[in-house]
Amino acid sequence: MWTNKAMQDCLGVKKDFRKNINTILPEVTTSIFPDDEVGFKEIRLTFQERDYKAELKNIDADSIAEGVDIIERSMDSSMYVMYLFDETDINTYIQKLKDERFVVGLVYIDNYEEALDSTDDVRRSLLAGLIDKRVNKYFSPGSAIVRKLEKDKYIVVFRYNFLEKLMQDRFSLLEEIKSIKIGNEMTLTLSMGIGTGSAEYSKNYDVAKAAMDLALGRGGDQAVVKDGEKILYYGGKSQQMEKNTRVKVRVKAHALRQILDNNSNVLVMGHTLADIDAFGSALGIYIIAKKLGKEAHIVLGEVTSSVRPFVNRFIDKEEYPDDMFIKPDDAPSKINASTVVIVVDVNRPQRTECPELLEKCKTVVVFDHHRRQSDTITGAVLSYVDPYASSASEMITEMIQYVDDNIKLKAFEADALYAGINIDTDGFNSKSGPRTFEAAAFLRRHGADVTRVRKMLRSNMNEYKEIARAVSRVEVYKDAFAISIFNGDGIDTPTVGGAKTANDLLDISGIKASFVITPYEDKIYVSARSIDEVNVQLVMEKLGGGGHMSIAGAQLTDCTIDQAINKIKLTLDNMIKDGEI
């Protein structure tokens, strides 16, 4: 190794230093040097508490050896050159600028009115005062400016270095606010939207609002940090509180009516491998559109075994056109200037039956009950995402009642919507609030038959046997998590069987959550279920999926069954370590 005087001073070596470079800089090994094809490589390293950029180059020694004493001619005609650039000062200034950036935060109390209503009159002012005190105290170490916008809304401004501390703390205010108990029967929760990444205060405020929309769209009780394109989620562990109000439904129904009145063609679609909730809600929109005199089609790809009995009831019927159902490949040809694309039971574009429709159509409407993620459908003229709803079928059933007073459902139409609610609530055992039963009662009045629906939802013998085998070979991980494999060989739609298995595993005492792995069409499908102790949506999000607190799933590609199981276990381990479970 030959060095010039600047390199000698930097590394603290003498001119005749004859040792390998990695004796001083362990990061610089033979493996990191560029090969002949690359010729150049750049790495960052630290030496004696200073930051350096190292540029490694592969050069032809023969071309520069003539008349140069420091290079010995040898059989090897190549050599490596390393340049060190001291970046300590510039990194210090960059970090200082980053730490001094202002961050805008929004803090909303999710259930302020509901909590106050559950508190005695004499204690309501005390409850409001305690909320103010907790919020102000939490942000005070960061010398933050905290201002109350409304009785249940705050704006906070602080420096970025304090945000890093809040993230390390995992926004403990989320749990602190729940500890306020002065006679309020309802536990308080709050949501935070944090915006940063821009030098302009106004833009950071807009980013904070977008982050808050994400937090609320995911059910509240969580903090969302949006730093440029990077989005981080914290919290979201509590069961969502249903807001029993019809005002929002009425407003959204009126907006839908206006959109349909201004257009003549409707394409409605759910997610790929549509379940009965996706089908039922799509059917509900189809009925609304036809009642308003619009041309309408349901975009439906592969028909799963659970949906087929319901689909068959509409095929070859005189009162329904032959093109009631169209394939995803045929759907783009139906688009014209007055087309509305309505998406139900999904808010992620890549999960829809035909993502191409979202790109080609200018008017897009979204109705969904799954919590928002960062890759949600953008540009929709109407987006109604309600994570408090049990199902998309429940949402559309409510919409039917307000869009037009004269809409009358046929019995088998009501069956499909009822089945959608029934499946997504696991027979009304999960996420079933007053709205859920009111929607079910409306459908019952229109002819939905509980016995008929139950018969149509039954498993066939092969599926039932495989469910039993999957339950019998379950692995209980950490005494709380049931993990099993559903073998779908010879079964029409194995993903449905996997979901049913996950539901059945929750009946085992001591099980907090279940995860069932189903290999199908070169993918690994994961069905996750819980009752109330574990938010399986957070678990599935880390695997690229999503869903609800108690019902979620993910799709894994380029992955074996064993690798999928290991990924689930590793995710659970990390979440337990980080306090997310």
C-alpha angles and dihedrals in degrees: 000000000000121000135183122231094266091054090047091053091046097050096032095237133135126247094255094051106151104176129105116276092237090066085074101025108034091186091065105082133152091258095064097052114105121255126231093272097051098037095180136057135171128205137170123228142164126231125177092346093306127114121233138183111215120203113198119196134184110216137175107255094197092062093060103026096089109105094354114121098195094064120074116208112236142156089272108080096190134073139177127240124197125196120193121207118191107227098167097109096043091047089051091053092045092051091046091052089048092049091049095052114116119242125203120213133185120203120193127181103227099207105019097139093043092050092048091049089055091053129083114259093245092055100045095089089048090052092051090048093051091051090052091048094050094048094047094044092051094056098036097090088064093052086241126174108236119188129174113233096179135351091279102025132078136182119211130191123191143140125281094244088063090050089059089055091049090052091050087050088050089229097291089190086082089068097033092060090055090059093066104111118162100141098307108136092200119070113238120237131179139196130216130201115193121192127191141135099091131090090220119083093211092055092049088052090053090049090050090053090051090050090049091051088054092049093050092041088056092054102271127254091102146087122238119196115198113191107173105299093342116097125189127189127207129181122353093146101128128086111263117251115231116233105214099207130129096195096088092045091052092049093048092046090052090049091050091050091053092050092050092046089057095049135050107202127061129191114185125188141166131196128306116279087025116218124207092271091056091046095045094049092045089051090051091055090046090054091049092050094048091047089056090052098254130142106247139181134183112223105219127170123177111007111222123217092252093054100039097082089055095044091050090060090067100042119099093005118140094223092057124062121240091243094054086113120040131180121250090245091057097044100082091060089062094062120108137154093284099046124126119198111206118193120200134188094007136065101183113093097215091055095056123103091249117014089181090073091062090056097045101042121073096200113062127168125190128200115177143143099203119105114261123256131192093266096057123145110279132202097033114157088214124022120177109177111167114176089181090069118092094223145348087253090060091051094049092045088057091047092053090060093057106032093068131356092213099060109121119184124217115233096253090046089054088047092060094051092044091050090052091055092043095053097045091049093045091240093325091303095114134044091358111149132159091282090055094054092042090055090047091050091052090052092047089054088054093054106273107157118210094202094047092050092048091053091051092051096052120120121242119242097261092050092046092051092050091049088054091049091049091051091048094055097045119142116216108214119202090350091283113060123071114209123182143154124239111206107211099187109140093006120119099225110009094180089068090053090049091054092049090050091052089053092050093051090062088068089071113101114249096019111131097180139001130214121191121188119209122184110212133158097346092311135098112228118201120200113195126190137174139166107220112308102073130043100222091183090070089050093050093045089062087057093049097264136096145185133136136329091263102023122044143137147186140202119223124197129195088019135121125220092254091049090050091052091049091049091053092048093046091049091051091048092051093046092050089049092050093046094246091124 
